[in-house]
């Protein structure tokens, strides 16, 4: 029983996402792909909602973008989806898988290091 618990613990630790050690400067460069639709350094909405301070925000809840969110994004937020690092990582990797029916046309970032870097950038931008 103890061996099983130890193996489960080791397995869990091995799956901790890479986003914990992202590089904000590299993330800012990667985020240029997102800047057509999103702002992270300010609270200005564009085609998509501002991502300034997104970490910890309930999905589909930014008041200034309320009328533009897809029903899928609003339902995800009503269902409890909060943009923590893990949920952002899953969304950036595959937006249509994480929130089926959302309006974002971006296919996703396949590289986990790029995702970690974007998350680090979002965290840094929120402090500006």
C-alpha positions in Angstrom: 0.0 0.0 0.0 2.8 2.4 0.9 4.6 1.6 -2.3 1.5 2.4 -4.3 1.1 5.7 -2.5 4.7 6.5 -3.1 4.5 5.7 -6.8 1.3 7.8 -7.1 3.1 10.7 -5.5 6.1 10.4 -7.7 3.8 10.1 -10.8 2.0 13.3 -9.7 5.2 15.2 -9.2 6.4 14.2 -12.6 3.3 15.6 -14.2 3.6 19.1 -12.6 3.3 21.4 -15.7 6.4 23.2 -17.0 4.6 26.5 -16.7 6.0 26.9 -13.2 9.4 28.0 -14.6 8.4 30.2 -17.6 10.5 33.1 -19.0 8.4 36.3 -19.1 10.7 37.9 -21.7 10.4 35.0 -24.0 6.7 34.9 -23.3 6.3 38.5 -24.4 7.9 37.6 -27.8 5.5 34.7 -28.2 2.6 36.8 -27.1 3.0 39.0 -30.2 1.0 36.2 -32.0 -1.9 37.0 -29.6 -1.6 40.8 -29.7 -3.8 41.1 -32.8 -6.7 40.2 -30.6 -5.6 40.6 -27.0 -3.8 43.1 -24.8 -1.9 42.0 -21.6 -0.1 45.1 -20.4 -3.3 47.2 -20.1 -7.0 46.6 -19.5 -7.9 47.6 -23.1 -10.1 45.1 -24.9 -9.5 44.4 -28.6 -11.2 41.8 -30.8 -10.7 39.6 -27.7 -10.8 40.6 -24.0 -7.9 42.1 -22.2 -5.8 39.5 -20.6 -4.3 42.0 -18.1 -4.9 40.3 -14.7 -6.5 37.2 -16.3 -4.9 34.8 -13.8 -7.5 34.2 -11.1 -10.3 35.6 -13.2 -13.5 33.5 -13.8 -13.8 32.7 -17.5 -16.2 34.9 -19.4 -16.5 37.5 -16.6 -14.6 40.6 -17.7 -17.3 43.3 -17.4 -16.0 45.4 -20.3 -16.2 42.4 -22.7 -19.4 40.8 -21.3 -21.5 41.5 -24.5 -18.9 39.9 -26.7 -18.1 36.6 -25.0 -19.3 33.4 -26.6 -22.1 31.5 -24.9 -19.6 28.7 -24.4 -17.1 31.0 -22.5 -19.9 32.4 -20.3 -21.1 28.9 -19.6 -17.6 27.7 -18.7 -17.3 30.6 -16.2 -20.7 29.9 -14.8 -19.6 26.3 -14.4 -16.6 27.3 -12.3 -13.8 27.7 -14.8 -11.2 30.1 -13.3 -8.1 31.0 -15.2 -5.4 29.6 -13.0 -2.1 28.6 -14.6 -3.2 25.0 -15.3 -6.4 26.1 -17.0 -4.6 28.8 -19.0 -2.0 26.2 -20.1 -4.7 23.8 -21.3 -6.6 26.6 -23.1 -3.5 28.0 -24.8 -2.6 24.5 -25.9 -6.0 23.7 -27.4 -8.7 26.4 -27.0 -11.4 24.4 -28.8 -10.8 21.4 -26.6 -10.7 23.3 -23.3 -13.8 25.4 -24.1 -15.7 23.8 -27.0 -17.7 26.3 -28.9 -15.6 29.4 -28.0 -15.1 32.1 -30.6 -11.3 32.3 -30.5 -10.0 31.2 -33.9 -6.4 30.5 -32.6 -5.6 26.8 -33.0 -3.2 26.8 -30.0 0.4 26.6 -29.0 1.8 23.0 -29.2 5.0 23.7 -27.3 4.8 23.4 -23.5 7.8 25.7 -23.0 6.1 28.4 -25.1 3.0 28.0 -23.1 5.0 28.3 -19.8 6.6 31.5 -21.2 3.3 33.1 -22.2 1.9 32.4 -18.7 5.0 33.9 -17.1 4.5 37.0 -19.3 0.8 37.2 -18.3 1.9 37.1 -14.7 4.5 39.8 -15.2 2.2 42.0 -17.2 -0.4 41.9 -14.5 2.1 43.5 -12.1 2.8 46.5 -14.4 
